[in-house]
Amino acid sequence: MQLLAIDLGDKRTGMAVGDSETGIVTPVDTIESPGGDHLLEAIGRYAREYGADRLVIGLPRHDGGRESDRSRAARAFAARLHETLNLPVHFQDERYSSAAADDQMSRSGLTHR
């Protein structure tokens, strides 16, 4: 199964493709767009290009699991994506993902630069 992973941002949205059989996820692009139809169209192009069977969207939450304004915006955008592309949309809890990435980078010798 091919997954298209979407990390929504206020100014930029990160895109990656993943394969459920190999477990490999590869960054694809960063779209410079605050949202709207342009972003929907770009995601649709990537979904078709990579043969995505489903979409995965990062869901930002507060530490206790409560939803935030950003998580509600992500859910609303996901609904528009589902209507537009007719693909299943799944959410990935993003709590602590930045801390985990920082830890992995430091263990590998990489820096933020």
C-alpha positions in Angstrom: 0.0 0.0 0.0 1.3 3.4 -1.0 0.8 6.2 1.6 1.1 10.0 1.0 2.1 11.6 4.3 1.2 15.3 4.8 2.7 17.6 7.4 0.5 20.7 7.3 2.0 24.0 8.2 1.0 27.6 8.2 3.3 28.5 5.4 4.7 25.2 4.2 3.4 21.7 3.9 5.8 18.7 3.9 5.1 15.7 1.7 6.5 12.2 1.9 5.6 8.9 0.4 5.7 5.6 2.3 5.3 2.0 1.4 3.5 -0.2 4.0 5.3 -3.3 2.9 8.9 -2.0 3.1 8.2 0.5 5.9 10.3 3.0 4.0 9.2 6.7 4.0 10.9 9.1 1.6 10.5 12.9 1.7 9.1 14.2 -1.6 8.7 18.0 -1.4 7.8 21.0 0.6 4.9 23.0 -0.8 5.1 26.7 -0.2 1.4 27.4 0.4 -0.7 28.4 3.3 -3.5 26.1 2.2 -6.6 26.4 0.0 -7.2 25.1 -3.4 -3.6 25.4 -4.6 -2.5 23.0 -1.8 -5.4 20.6 -2.5 -4.4 20.5 -6.2 -0.7 19.9 -5.4 -1.5 17.1 -3.0 -3.8 15.6 -5.6 -0.9 15.7 -8.2 1.4 13.9 -5.7 -1.2 11.3 -4.8 -1.7 10.4 -8.5 2.0 10.5 -9.3 2.9 8.2 -6.5 -0.2 6.0 -6.7 -1.3 6.7 -3.2 -3.9 4.4 -1.7 -4.4 6.5 1.3 -3.4 9.8 2.9 -1.8 10.3 6.4 -2.0 13.7 8.0 -0.1 14.8 11.1 -2.5 15.7 13.9 -1.1 18.2 16.4 -2.4 17.8 19.9 -1.7 19.2 23.4 0.4 17.0 25.8 -2.7 15.7 27.5 -4.2 14.7 24.1 -6.7 17.6 23.9 -7.2 18.9 20.4 -6.0 22.4 19.5 -7.1 24.9 16.9 -4.4 23.4 14.6 -5.7 19.9 15.0 -9.3 21.1 14.2 -7.9 22.9 11.1 -6.1 19.6 10.1 -9.3 17.7 10.5 -11.2 20.2 8.4 -8.5 20.1 5.7 -8.5 16.3 5.7 -12.3 16.4 5.1 -11.7 18.6 2.1 -9.0 16.2 0.8 -11.2 13.2 1.2 -14.0 14.9 -0.7 -11.7 16.1 -3.4 -9.5 13.0 -3.9 -11.8 10.2 -2.6 -9.0 8.6 -0.7 -9.1 7.4 2.9 -7.5 9.8 5.3 -5.8 8.7 8.5 -4.3 10.8 11.3 -0.9 10.4 13.0 -0.7 11.9 16.5 2.2 14.3 16.3 2.8 14.7 20.1 6.5 14.4 20.9 7.4 13.8 17.2 9.8 16.8 17.2 11.5 15.5 20.4 11.9 12.1 18.9 13.3 13.5 15.7 15.8 15.7 17.7 16.9 12.6 19.7 17.4 10.5 16.6 19.4 13.3 14.9 21.6 13.8 17.8 22.3 10.0 18.0 23.2 10.0 14.3 25.6 13.0 14.6 23.3 15.3 12.6 22.4 18.8 13.6 19.5 21.1 12.7 21.7 22.8 10.1 
